[in-house]
Amino acid sequence: MEIAMQDVLVDMGPAFLGSRLKRLAERLQAGAMRVIEEAGLPLQPGHMAVLAALRGRALTIGQLAEAIGISQPGVTRAVGQLEKLGIVAGVPAADQRTRMIGLTPAGQAAAYRAATDLWPRIGLAAEEVLGGGGHGFLAQLTAIERALDQASIAERAAHASAGGLRIREFEDSLAGDFHDINAQWITAMFALEPTDRDVLEHPQQRIIAPGGTILFVEAPGLGVVGTCALQRTGPGRFELTKMGVRDSARRLKAGEFLLQAMIERAGAMGAELLYLLTNARCEAAIHLYRKLGFVDDAQIMAEYGARYERCNVAMRFAGLPAPPLAR
């Protein structure tokens, strides 16, 4: 008599949601791969989103990553594969420093074939699998994705064991907290410099709009107690800046909770270089930076250190490759 095997992923429930969705994706993509092969196209399921995004327009790697919702390295890898197949190629751009990617004639033919034959058939098959509940299921997936945009599983897991600390995204109502928390610690130790005032008084224009982000940490009963920003300083380059925590929350390890969340956010944003500028007097902060993986870097000091008069320490997050030499 055969003994039914236990389905571990089902039994473990929500804790194994990522693994279960990955298993489901592999089964769905295996079926889609057979349909693609039978159609005679030299493509993989992972190429289809790039093909769909490029129909009728050329995009940069960054724009492709944003349109598809995956990391820039993943998009770069897919584009490289499609270039070798003659499906996509670089196209002229108004700004010669920007590399635009577009479909070749062969790519346009493949996209037309996919849109008029493959995708409708695969879509109908998927609807059959969903048993008529496709719209509800897709709405749930959208809700999950939006929830993860607000806070990752790692952030939420940390929140469960961090005394109720939680991460909040920037919104206009929190601009005052961003200004006041940072102005307090800067003026207590140094003096506000023009670049400080510019960023603290215009966070939307100086941080958010150019492609950066601002996060806050909130503690039960205390409200917003800390903040930190990622300022985009070039393609794939981000400065971790304007990090401060109110004295009332230092014992809660709010700074470490916030810094870990910001490092994870930098990775999700495709950071190739994550660095910070500080002063040796900020001993507690430097200790925390080193604890979470930052190392002193003379090259960062040479490239960016002149931004602040008080800067005499520059650090790079060692979890990423060493930055290229300045040109």
N, C-alpha and C positions, 0 to 999 in steps of 0.2 A: 504494500500500500504506500502510495506517494504521500509525503508530508508537505503540505502547502508552506512555501517559504514566506517568511515575514517580510513585508514591504516596509523597510526601515524609514524611508522618507515620508510615507503616509502616516506611519505611527507617531513620528516625532512632531507632526503638526507644524505650526507657524515657525518654529525654530529652524526648520529645514526648508523654508519657503524658497530661498535662492537655489538650493540644490534641486528641488523639485521642478522649478521653472526651467532650470538649465536642462534637466532630463527631458522635459516636455519640448523645449526648443530643439534639442538634438533630434528627437523623433520627427518633429514637423519639418525640420530642414532636410533630413534624410529623404523624406518623401518628395519635397520640393526639388531636391537635387535630381531625382529620377526623372521628374517632369522636364527639367531643364536639359538633361542629357538626351532624352528622347526627342526634344525639339532641335537638337544638333547645335546648341549654343555652347561655346567654350567657357561658360561662366559658372560661378558658384552662388548659392543663396545669399552669402554675405555681400556679393557685388550688386545685388538688385536695388538696395536702398540708394547706392551711389548713382546707379543708372536712372532711377526715378528722380532724384534730386537735380540731376543735370539736364533733364529734358527741357529743351527750349532756352537754356541759360548756362552761362559759365560762372563758376564760383571759385573762391579761394579755398584752401584746405580748411581754414578756420570756419568759413561759412558752411562748408560741407559738414564739418563736425557738429556745428550748431543745428543744422537742418535735420541731421540724422539722429543726433543725441548720443554720439559715442565719442571716445577720446580722439584727439588729433593724431596720436601715433597709430591708432587703429585705422583711421581714414587714410593716413599716408601710406600704410601698408596695402590697403585695398586699391588705392589709386596707382601705386607702383605696379601691382599685378595687372591692372586694366591697361596701363600704358604698354606693358610687354605684349599684351594681346591685341594692341592696336585699337582698343575701344575708346580710350580717352587720350588727350594730348594737351600740352600747354597752348594757350591762346594769347594773342597780344592784349595788353592791358594799358589803360591810359597812364597809370603809374608804373613805370618800368621796374620798380622795386617790388611790385606785387605780382605773384604768380597765380594766374587764373587757369582753371582746368575746365575743359569742355569736351563734348562728345565728338569723335571723328565721324566721318560718313559711315564707317562700319558700326560705330557706337550708336549712331542715330537709327540705323537699320535694326540693331539688336534691341534698342529701346522700344521701337515701334512694334517689333515682334512680341516683346514681353508684354507691352501694354494691351495689345489687341488679342493675344492668345494665352500666354502663360499666366499672367496675373489674374485674369477673370476665372480661368479654370482652377487655379490654386485657391482663389478666394471662395469659389463655390464649394470646393472640397472642404475647406476649413469651416464654412457655415454648416455643412452637413455634420461635421464632427461636433460642432457646438450645439447641434440639435435645436436650432432656432433661437438660441439664447445669446447670439453673437453680440448684439448691441450692449446687453447688460454686462457681459464678460469684458468687452473692450472698454466700457466705461469704468469698470473696476480697475483694469490695468492703468488707465489714465489717472485715476485717483491715487493709485500706488506710486506712479511716477512723480506726480505732483507732491505727494507727501515726502518722497525721498529728496526732491529738490529743496524742500524746506529743512530737512535734517536727515542725514544718512543713518543706516542701521547702526553703524559704529557710534555715532553721536547719541542715538536713542538708547543704545545699550549702556553707554557711559552715563547717561542721564539717570538710568535705573539704579546705578550704584554710586552716584555722585551727590548724594544728599539732596536730590531734587533739582540740581542745576539743569538749565536747558538753554539751547542756542536759539537766538532770534535773528531773523534777517533784518537788513536795513529797511526802514520806512521813514517817511518825512517826519513823523511824530517823534522819532528817536534821534533826530539830528542834534537836538540840544544835549542829549546824553553823550553823544559822540564828542561834541565840543567840550562840555564841562569836565568829563572824566579825564580827558587828555590835557586840557588846559591846567587842571589842578596839579597833576604830577609834574608837568613840564615846568611850571612856574615855581613849584616847591623846590626843584633841584637846579634849574637853569633859568633861561629867559625865553619867552616865545619869540621865535625868529619869523621873518616874513613868510617863509615857506610853510611854517606851522599854521600861521593865521589863514593863509590861502586855502589850505586843505581843510582845516577845522571849520571854517566859515562857509565853504562851498563843497561839501562832501559829494553831493550828487554830480556836480560838474567835474571835480578833480579826481574822484575815485570811481564812482559807479559808471558814468557815461563812457569813459575811455576803456571799459572792459574789466574793471576791478570789482571788489566787493567789500562790504563792511558787515561784520557779525557782532552780536552782543551776547553776553551771558547774563542770564536772569536767575536769581536765587529766591526761594520761597520766603515771603515776608519782607524781602529787601528790594524787590524789583530788579531793574537793570543795574548790575554792579561792575560790569567790565565791557570793554569793546576793543576791537582790533580791525585793521584794514589790510587788504591786499591791493596795492597800487600797481597797475600794469605799466611797465617802463619800456616795453618792446615786445616783439613777437615771442611768446613763451616765457617772458621775463616778468617776475613779480617781486616787488619789495613788500615785505611784511613790515607794516608801519603803524604808528599811532595805536599802540597797545597799552592799555591802562586798566587797572582794577581799583575800585574803591577800597579804602582801608578796612571798611566794615566786612569785606568778604575775603580778605587774604587767608584767613584760617580755613576757609572752605575749599581751598585749592582751585578757586575759580580761574586764576590765570593759567594754570596747567590745563584745565578742562577746555578753556577757550583756545589756547595755542594749539592743542591737539586737533581741535575741530578745524582751525584755520589751515593747518598743514594738510589735512585730508581734503579740504576745499580747494587748496592750490593744486593738488594732484588731479582732482576732478575737473579743474579748469584747464588742464593741459600744461601746467607749468613745467618748463625745462630748466629754469633757474629760479630758485627762491632764496632771497637774501634779506639781510636787515642791517641797519646802521644804528649804532648806539654809542654810549659813552661808558668808560671803565667805572665810573661812579655808580652805575646801575648794576651793582653786584648781584642782587637777588634775581633780577631779570636775566642777566647773562648766565647765571647758574641754571636757570630754567631752560634757556635756549640750548645750552650744552646737553642738558639731561634729555631733551627731546630730539637731539640729532644735528644741531647747528655746530659748525666749526669755524674758527677764525680763518679769514681768507684775505691775503694781501692784494690779490687781483681785484676783488670787489671793492676794497678800499681805494685802489687806484682809479677804478672806473666811476665809482659813485660817491666816494667819501666826501667830496667837496660840496655836496648838497646841503649839509648842515655844518655850521661853525663848531658845534659841540661834538661832532662825530670824531672819535678816535679808536673805534672798534667796528670792524665790518665782519659779518659772518654769512656763511652759505649753508643751506640745508644739505647735509651730506647724503641724504636719501636719493638725491638726483645726481646725474653725471656732472663732472667739473665743467664750468662754463668755458666757451671758446675764448681765445685771446681777443682783447679789444683791437679794433681796426683803426 
